[in-house]
Amino acid sequence: MRPPPPTFHFNNILSSLVKNKRYPTVISLFKQFEPNGITPDLCTLTILINCFCHLTHITFAFSVLANILKRGYHPNAITLNTLIKGLCFCGEIKRALYFHDKVVAQGFQLDQVSYGTLINGLCKAGETKAVARLLRKLEGHSVKPDVVMYTTIIHCLCKNKLLGDACDLYSEMIVKGISPNVFTYNTLIHGFCIMGNLKEAFSLLNEMKLKNINPDVYTFNILIDALAKEGKMKEAFSLTNEMKLKNINPDVYTFSILIDALGKEGKMKEAFSLLNEMKLKNINPNLCTFNILIDALGKEGKMKEAKIVLAMMMKACIKPNVVTYNSLIDGYFLVNEVKHAKYVFHSMAQRGVTPDVQCYTIMINGLCKKKMVDEAISLFEEMKHKNMFPNIVTYTSLIDGLCKNHH
């Protein structure tokens, strides 16, 4: 009988299947290995662990680790990283930390990827104190914290509005000779913008320039968005021009930010001028862009123009969502076209869009204002039957309508 090909040939096949997310197929094929005289090696078993982790079958993944040890194989960093990543992927962060402590105590070697995975998992879980402790554990360790680890933690701190701690960590990076990259700066700039501290945000932009770190489109979008939200449109357009001079092309998000700000100021002519510029630059408006325009037109009572934008949207094969319909319903009530508002609301389900709490609230508010309180009450009851929880605006609208109509 001819001996089977070397195991690495089969490993290559399994790896290809994993790349195509064919995890059950890999597990099924693995079961055929030993009955056909194929001995799995460490690589094969690590691939199998990866499949179980992706399928969230952590118990099976650890049974494979036991199999590795039973066969006398020595798990390498890739095997251990796969298990750590699997635990983090399944949200078992504390178990991942315990596993880390256990393997380190047993003398197994972990690498940058191991700690990067743990840090990322802790950050996603919002475990800011635990991630700080882990970083301290790396001091004097063979694995040194790098810019990716620091940036991940800085992002987590900024997300939790712990900007002071993020800045302290940034200073620690600099002292340790770890150079921040564009992602580090973007994270901090975004953090300062969220807190409304544009002065510090622009100070970081200038620091980037001094350090020859080129801002990217995301850097500019963060700052343009912050300026636009503060109504500083002159400065926002000035920054847009600056990015063009640096050969950084504005993207769909840049244009959407500017269109949104102009729409809120009622400058629809300028907003549509930007939409035309997008077309000339072959930048396709997305769902968000169209929703921004429909909402702005609706708030101005320009429903004819809103319908034209809706038609453009459909022509571009972009399916309207609940936000689109909410803006249309709100707009129709504003111009006293109750019949159209009701038609849009009732046609949503036929188009595969489920009305949300805001949608019902817009309808209830609109109907109450038009003294159609019985219909409003009916919709309120419908919400309860659908296990939807009315918000304070829903209740306020209904109470106001009942009082004004002597109910």
RODO-2510 file (C-alpha; in nm, 4 decimals, decimal comma):
residues 407
     n   res          X          Y          Z
     1     m     0,0000     0,0000     0,0000
     2     r     0,1356     0,3382    -0,0999
     3     p     0,2131     0,5658     0,1986
     4     p     0,0040     0,8863     0,2304
     5     p     0,1602     1,2200     0,1223
     6     p     0,3397     1,4264     0,3903
     7     t     0,1131     1,5956     0,6456
     8     f     0,2098     1,9486     0,5331
     9     h     0,0305     1,8871     0,2000
    10     f    -0,2935     1,8272     0,3898
    11     n    -0,2228     2,1267     0,6155
    12     n    -0,2076     2,3485     0,3044
    13     i    -0,5499     2,2199     0,1955
    14     l    -0,6958     2,2779     0,5433
    15     s    -0,5463     2,6309     0,5551
    16     s    -0,7123     2,7145     0,2220
    17     l    -1,0473     2,5953     0,3563
    18     v    -1,0011     2,8066     0,6713
    19     k    -0,9349     3,1149     0,4553
    20     n    -1,2749     3,0512     0,2941
    21     k    -1,4322     3,0066     0,6421
    22     r    -1,5144     2,6394     0,5750
    23     y    -1,4612     2,5478     0,9408
    24     p    -1,7066     2,2511     0,9639
    25     t    -1,5478     2,1024     0,6483
    26     v    -1,2010     2,1196     0,8077
    27     i    -1,3276     1,9448     1,1225
    28     s    -1,4991     1,6763     0,9111
    29     l    -1,1826     1,6158     0,7032
    30     f    -0,9658     1,6002     1,0155
    31     k    -1,1753     1,3084     1,1414
    32     q    -1,0645     1,1140     0,8316
    33     f    -0,6909     1,1681     0,8956
    34     e    -0,5891     0,8876     1,1291
    35     p    -0,8253     0,6207     0,9848
    36     n    -0,6388     0,6817     0,6561
    37     g    -0,2928     0,6667     0,8098
    38     i    -0,2303     1,0461     0,8210
    39     t    -0,0661     1,1629     1,1437
    40     p    -0,1652     1,5198     1,2377
    41     d     0,1207     1,7444     1,3439
    42     l     0,1230     2,0574     1,5613
    43     c     0,0244     2,2737     1,2629
    44     t    -0,2764     2,0477     1,1837
    45     l    -0,3982     2,0580     1,5422
    46     t    -0,3516     2,4376     1,5622
    47     i    -0,5660     2,4724     1,2473
    48     l    -0,8289     2,2559     1,4184
    49     i    -0,8190     2,4768     1,7316
    50     n    -0,8694     2,7825     1,5077
    51     c    -1,1795     2,6242     1,3515
    52     f    -1,3354     2,5379     1,6887
    53     c    -1,2624     2,8920     1,8131
    54     h    -1,4330     3,0485     1,5103
    55     l    -1,7343     2,8262     1,5726
    56     t    -1,7245     2,9382     1,9408
    57     h    -1,6673     2,5766     2,0526
    58     i    -1,4027     2,6711     2,3109
    59     t    -1,4350     2,3459     2,5089
    60     f    -1,3487     2,1439     2,1953
    61     a    -1,0594     2,3822     2,1218
    62     f    -0,9102     2,3111     2,4651
    63     s    -0,9626     1,9359     2,4184
    64     v    -0,7409     1,9670     2,1090
    65     l    -0,4775     2,1424     2,3252
    66     a    -0,4923     1,8414     2,5604
    67     n    -0,4450     1,6178     2,2543
    68     i    -0,1358     1,8210     2,1552
    69     l     0,0210     1,7706     2,4987
    70     k    -0,0749     1,4010     2,5023
    71     r     0,1071     1,3487     2,1717
    72     g     0,4185     1,5075     2,3206
    73     y     0,4057     1,8187     2,1014
    74     h     0,5200     2,1490     2,2509
    75     p     0,2554     2,4203     2,1826
    76     n     0,4143     2,7221     2,0157
    77     a     0,3124     3,0888     2,0282
    78     i     0,0777     3,0427     1,7285
    79     t    -0,1145     2,7624     1,9067
    80     l    -0,1437     2,9641     2,2286
    81     n    -0,2331     3,2849     2,0420
    82     t    -0,5123     3,1008     1,8622
    83     l    -0,6633     2,9956     2,1969
    84     i    -0,6240     3,3443     2,3481
    85     k    -0,7881     3,4971     2,0407
    86     g    -1,0682     3,2386     2,0575
    87     l    -1,1401     3,3176     2,4225
    88     c    -1,1448     3,6921     2,3477
    89     f    -1,3651     3,6324     2,0406
    90     c    -1,6151     3,4490     2,2650
    91     g    -1,6069     3,7319     2,5192
    92     e    -1,4334     3,5161     2,7829
    93     i    -1,1775     3,7831     2,8732
    94     k    -1,1168     3,6762     3,2354
    95     r    -1,0580     3,3196     3,1198
    96     a    -0,8134     3,4496     2,8574
    97     l    -0,6188     3,6343     3,1291
    98     y    -0,6194     3,3242     3,3504
    99     f    -0,4953     3,1130     3,0576
   100     h    -0,2207     3,3715     2,9930
   101     d    -0,1047     3,3560     3,3574
   102     k    -0,1127     2,9757     3,3544
   103     v     0,0930     2,9255     3,0348
   104     v     0,3489     3,1894     3,1389
   105     a     0,3868     3,0186     3,4795
   106     q     0,4462     2,6877     3,2981
   107     g     0,7311     2,8422     3,0985
   108     f     0,5593     2,8725     2,7591
   109     q     0,6701     3,1638     2,5432
   110     l     0,4184     3,4259     2,4288
   111     d     0,4904     3,7005     2,1745
   112     q     0,3770     4,0458     2,0602
   113     v     0,0690     3,8947     1,8938
   114     s    -0,0358     3,7241     2,2194
   115     y    -0,0265     4,0468     2,4175
   116     g    -0,1721     4,2512     2,1331
   117     t    -0,4682     4,0090     2,1198
   118     l    -0,5190     4,0230     2,4972
   119     i    -0,4962     4,4023     2,5028
   120     n    -0,7440     4,4302     2,2145
   121     g    -0,9865     4,1913     2,3887
   122     l    -0,9659     4,3791     2,7195
   123     c    -1,0162     4,7124     2,5435
   124     k    -1,3235     4,5883     2,3552
   125     a    -1,4665     4,4739     2,6887
   126     g    -1,3956     4,8198     2,8369
   127     e    -1,1600     4,6707     3,0982
   128     t    -0,9380     4,9798     3,1257
   129     k    -0,7897     4,8917     3,4668
   130     a    -0,7106     4,5332     3,3685
   131     v    -0,5427     4,6433     3,0461
   132     a    -0,3291     4,8945     3,2400
   133     r    -0,2196     4,6138     3,4764
   134     l    -0,1293     4,3908     3,1821
   135     l     0,0796     4,6691     3,0302
   136     r     0,2680     4,7062     3,3610
   137     k     0,3333     4,3287     3,3617
   138     l     0,5257     4,3728     3,0375
   139     e     0,7807     4,6024     3,2045
   140     g     1,1084     4,4117     3,2213
   141     h     0,9509     4,1347     3,0092
   142     s     1,1101     3,9882     2,6960
   143     v     0,8054     4,1110     2,5005
   144     k     0,8177     4,4890     2,4817
   145     p     0,5029     4,7024     2,4369
   146     d     0,4907     4,8519     2,0870
   147     v     0,3069     5,1380     1,9187
   148     v     0,0108     4,9109     1,8291
   149     m    -0,0430     4,8088     2,1933
   150     y    -0,0179     5,1663     2,3192
   151     t    -0,2489     5,2974     2,0452
   152     t    -0,5096     5,0270     2,1205
   153     i    -0,5142     5,1254     2,4891
   154     i    -0,5192     5,4996     2,4079
   155     h    -0,8190     5,4351     2,1796
   156     c    -0,9957     5,2468     2,4614
   157     l    -0,9303     5,5310     2,7086
   158     c    -1,0512     5,7970     2,4630
   159     k    -1,3626     5,5916     2,3901
   160     n    -1,4368     5,5869     2,7642
   161     k    -1,3705     5,9647     2,7793
   162     l    -1,0621     5,9104     2,9984
   163     l    -0,8654     6,1620     2,7951
   164     g    -0,6302     6,2535     3,0803
   165     d    -0,5225     5,8893     3,1157
   166     a    -0,4855     5,8624     2,7368
   167     c    -0,2551     6,1656     2,7334
   168     d    -0,0493     6,0201     3,0209
   169     l    -0,0041     5,6986     2,8238
   170     y     0,0905     5,8983     2,5137
   171     s     0,3579     6,0818     2,7185
   172     e     0,4819     5,7454     2,8512
   173     m     0,5227     5,6243     2,4918
   174     i     0,7351     5,9238     2,4026
   175     v     0,9546     5,8850     2,7147
   176     k     1,0123     5,5166     2,6286
   177     g     1,1172     5,6109     2,2763
   178     i     0,8123     5,4530     2,1080
   179     s     0,7174     5,6784     1,8177
   180     p     0,3433     5,7428     1,7765
   181     n     0,2017     5,6807     1,4297
   182     v    -0,0882     5,8329     1,2366
   183     f    -0,3350     5,5991     1,4128
   184     t    -0,2138     5,7162     1,7559
   185     y    -0,2621     6,0804     1,6563
   186     n    -0,6020     6,0142     1,4961
   187     t    -0,7194     5,8466     1,8172
   188     l    -0,6101     6,1372     2,0372
   189     i    -0,7396     6,4018     1,7942
   190     h    -1,0779     6,2247     1,7895
   191     g    -1,0751     6,2112     2,1704
   192     f    -1,0137     6,5858     2,1999
   193     c    -1,2817     6,6600     1,9379
   194     i    -1,5388     6,4498     2,1271
   195     m    -1,4605     6,6531     2,4399
   196     g    -1,4966     6,9769     2,2410
   197     n    -1,1286     7,0713     2,2793
   198     l    -1,0469     7,1728     1,9233
   199     k    -0,7448     7,3768     2,0301
   200     e    -0,5640     7,0652     2,1584
   201     a    -0,6804     6,8659     1,8544
   202     f    -0,5221     7,1166     1,6145
   203     s    -0,2124     7,1317     1,8355
   204     l    -0,1693     6,7562     1,7736
   205     l    -0,2163     6,8103     1,3990
   206     n     0,0677     7,0638     1,4043
   207     e     0,2800     6,8195     1,6077
   208     m     0,2258     6,5569     1,3384
   209     k     0,3543     6,7964     1,0741
   210     l     0,6648     6,8783     1,2826
   211     k     0,7377     6,5055     1,3209
   212     n     0,6851     6,4428     0,9465
   213     i     0,3889     6,2142     1,0165
   214     n     0,1459     6,2682     0,7308
   215     p    -0,2199     6,3148     0,8302
   216     d    -0,4543     6,0897     0,6331
   217     v    -0,8130     6,1367     0,5139
   218     y    -0,9399     6,0088     0,8507
   219     t    -0,7409     6,2783     1,0366
   220     f    -0,8965     6,5511     0,8255
   221     n    -1,2465     6,4008     0,8467
   222     i    -1,2309     6,4024     1,2290
   223     l    -1,1339     6,7705     1,2356
   224     i    -1,3717     6,8781     0,9569
   225     d    -1,6574     6,7015     1,1402
   226     a    -1,5690     6,8755     1,4692
   227     l    -1,5541     7,2186     1,2993
   228     a    -1,8820     7,1570     1,1149
   229     k    -2,0581     7,0546     1,4372
   230     e    -1,9502     7,3843     1,5922
   231     g    -2,0849     7,5729     1,2899
   232     k    -1,7349     7,6805     1,1803
   233     m    -1,8005     7,6168     0,8124
   234     k    -1,5379     7,8612     0,6842
   235     e    -1,2670     7,6746     0,8783
   236     a    -1,4114     7,3358     0,7711
   237     f    -1,3884     7,4276     0,4022
   238     s    -1,0419     7,5759     0,4556
   239     l    -0,9261     7,2429     0,6020
   240     t    -1,0862     7,0583     0,3081
   241     n    -0,8825     7,2735     0,0708
   242     e    -0,5686     7,2034     0,2740
   243     m    -0,6175     6,8284     0,2372
   244     k    -0,6593     6,8704    -0,1396
   245     l    -0,3307     7,0649    -0,1541
   246     k    -0,1653     6,7726     0,0255
   247     n    -0,3027     6,5382    -0,2453
   248     i    -0,5369     6,3740     0,0045
   249     n    -0,8658     6,3251    -0,1754
   250     p    -1,1844     6,3953     0,0212
   251     d    -1,3968     6,0786     0,0409
   252     v    -1,7697     6,0131     0,0734
   253     y    -1,7496     6,0802     0,4493
   254     t    -1,5834     6,4207     0,3977
   255     f    -1,8589     6,5264     0,1581
   256     s    -2,1342     6,3807     0,3798
   257     i    -2,0034     6,5770     0,6806
   258     l    -2,0057     6,9038     0,4835
   259     i    -2,3448     6,8350     0,3207
   260     d    -2,4933     6,7592     0,6635
   261     a    -2,3616     7,0841     0,8125
   262     l    -2,4852     7,2911     0,5160
   263     g    -2,8262     7,1203     0,5308
   264     k    -2,8620     7,2055     0,8986
   265     e    -2,7923     7,5676     0,8117
   266     g    -3,0567     7,5553     0,5375
   267     k    -2,7948     7,6051     0,2637
   268     m    -2,9390     7,3455     0,0280
   269     k    -2,7997     7,5062    -0,2871
   270     e    -2,4449     7,4700    -0,1531
   271     a    -2,5223     7,1156    -0,0326
   272     f    -2,6345     7,0093    -0,3819
   273     s    -2,3294     7,1803    -0,5291
   274     l    -2,1162     6,9434    -0,3193
   275     l    -2,3266     6,6483    -0,4367
   276     n    -2,2484     6,7470    -0,7971
   277     e    -1,8784     6,7768    -0,7085
   278     m    -1,8913     6,4208    -0,5758
   279     k    -2,0286     6,2985    -0,9093
   280     l    -1,7573     6,4824    -1,1025
   281     k    -1,4943     6,3143    -0,8845
   282     n    -1,6579     5,9711    -0,9241
   283     i    -1,7342     5,9518    -0,5511
   284     n    -2,0615     5,7671    -0,5072
   285     p    -2,2965     5,9050    -0,2404
   286     n    -2,3851     5,6368     0,0161
   287     l    -2,6996     5,5718     0,2213
   288     c    -2,5870     5,8240     0,4823
   289     t    -2,5366     6,0999     0,2185
   290     f    -2,8840     6,0511     0,0731
   291     n    -3,0457     6,0326     0,4188
   292     i    -2,8774     6,3607     0,5167
   293     l    -3,0197     6,5345     0,2072
   294     i    -3,3716     6,3888     0,2477
   295     d    -3,3774     6,4880     0,6154
   296     a    -3,2591     6,8440     0,5439
   297     l    -3,5135     6,8889     0,2631
   298     g    -3,7915     6,7403     0,4803
   299     k    -3,7155     6,9825     0,7620
   300     e    -3,7516     7,2685     0,5119
   301     g    -4,0783     7,1237     0,3815
   302     k    -3,9284     7,0667     0,0350
   303     m    -4,0911     6,7296    -0,0200
   304     k    -4,0865     6,7472    -0,3990
   305     e    -3,7058     6,7776    -0,3883
   306     a    -3,6877     6,5065    -0,1196
   307     k    -3,8717     6,2705    -0,3550
   308     i    -3,6216     6,3506    -0,6323
   309     v    -3,3337     6,2579    -0,3978
   310     l    -3,5197     5,9380    -0,3050
   311     a    -3,5487     5,8528    -0,6762
   312     m    -3,1740     5,9201    -0,7204
   313     m    -3,1085     5,6892    -0,4287
   314     m    -3,3184     5,4082    -0,5778
   315     k    -3,1505     5,4561    -0,9164
   316     a    -2,8138     5,4105    -0,7443
   317     c    -2,9490     5,0758    -0,6079
   318     i    -2,9308     5,2009    -0,2482
   319     k    -3,2208     5,0666    -0,0448
   320     p    -3,3882     5,3243     0,1852
   321     n    -3,3771     5,2329     0,5551
   322     v    -3,5884     5,3313     0,8566
   323     v    -3,3993     5,6643     0,8839
   324     t    -3,4983     5,7518     0,5251
   325     y    -3,8656     5,6781     0,5905
   326     n    -3,8651     5,8646     0,9229
   327     s    -3,7375     6,1789     0,7476
   328     l    -4,0037     6,1489     0,4752
   329     i    -4,2876     6,0968     0,7264
   330     d    -4,1674     6,3895     0,9376
   331     g    -4,1445     6,6097     0,6281
   332     y    -4,4942     6,5219     0,5076
   333     f    -4,6453     6,6059     0,8466
   334     l    -4,4594     6,9379     0,8409
   335     v    -4,6302     7,0367     0,5141
   336     n    -4,9686     6,9011     0,6320
   337     e    -4,9677     6,6107     0,3853
   338     v    -5,1009     6,3595     0,6393
   339     k    -5,2227     6,1181     0,3718
   340     h    -4,8715     6,0931     0,2255
   341     a    -4,7173     6,0476     0,5736
   342     k    -4,9581     5,7623     0,6505
   343     y    -4,8947     5,6039     0,3098
   344     v    -4,5179     5,6048     0,3646
   345     f    -4,5596     5,4566     0,7134
   346     h    -4,7874     5,1743     0,5986
   347     s    -4,5744     5,0957     0,2897
   348     m    -4,2589     5,0406     0,4977
   349     a    -4,3425     4,6819     0,5950
   350     q    -4,4152     4,5930     0,2297
   351     r    -4,0645     4,7155     0,1448
   352     g    -3,9013     4,5077     0,4156
   353     v    -3,8343     4,7937     0,6576
   354     t    -3,9591     4,7660     1,0173
   355     p    -4,0724     5,0946     1,1801
   356     d    -3,8748     5,1735     1,4971
   357     v    -3,9685     5,3670     1,8137
   358     q    -3,8734     5,6966     1,6496
   359     c    -4,0952     5,6192     1,3516
   360     y    -4,3974     5,5511     1,5725
   361     t    -4,3191     5,8638     1,7759
   362     i    -4,3116     6,0805     1,4599
   363     m    -4,6468     5,9334     1,3549
   364     i    -4,8068     5,9754     1,6997
   365     n    -4,6767     6,3324     1,7294
   366     g    -4,7952     6,4218     1,3777
   367     l    -5,1392     6,2688     1,4217
   368     c    -5,1916     6,4387     1,7600
   369     k    -5,1023     6,7772     1,6097
   370     k    -5,3641     6,7161     1,3393
   371     k    -5,6215     6,6253     1,6101
   372     m    -5,6279     6,2611     1,4936
   373     v    -5,5865     6,1371     1,8509
   374     d    -5,7766     5,8088     1,8097
   375     e    -5,5361     5,6998     1,5342
   376     a    -5,2426     5,8062     1,7516
   377     i    -5,3747     5,5949     2,0417
   378     s    -5,4182     5,3015     1,8038
   379     l    -5,0508     5,3281     1,7002
   380     f    -4,9485     5,3569     2,0643
   381     e    -5,1347     5,0301     2,1375
   382     e    -4,9707     4,8728     1,8322
   383     m    -4,6293     4,9588     1,9760
   384     k    -4,7158     4,7763     2,3001
   385     h    -4,8358     4,4678     2,1084
   386     k    -4,5013     4,4641     1,9251
   387     n    -4,3123     4,4884     2,2582
   388     m    -4,1720     4,8269     2,1594
   389     f    -4,0964     5,0642     2,4446
   390     p    -4,2219     5,4208     2,3892
   391     n    -3,9744     5,6920     2,4877
   392     i    -4,0379     6,0187     2,6710
   393     v    -4,1117     6,2004     2,3416
   394     t    -4,3786     5,9408     2,2538
   395     y    -4,5511     5,9874     2,5892
   396     t    -4,5187     6,3684     2,5804
   397     s    -4,6673     6,3837     2,2279
   398     l    -4,9603     6,1621     2,3232
   399     i    -5,0339     6,3400     2,6544
   400     d    -5,0144     6,6778     2,4795
   401     g    -5,2524     6,5572     2,2092
   402     l    -5,4997     6,4127     2,4607
   403     c    -5,5027     6,7340     2,6674
   404     k    -5,5470     6,9643     2,3697
   405     n    -5,8302     6,7509     2,2352
   406     h    -6,0054     6,7296     2,5775
   407     h    -5,9556     6,3514     2,6195
***
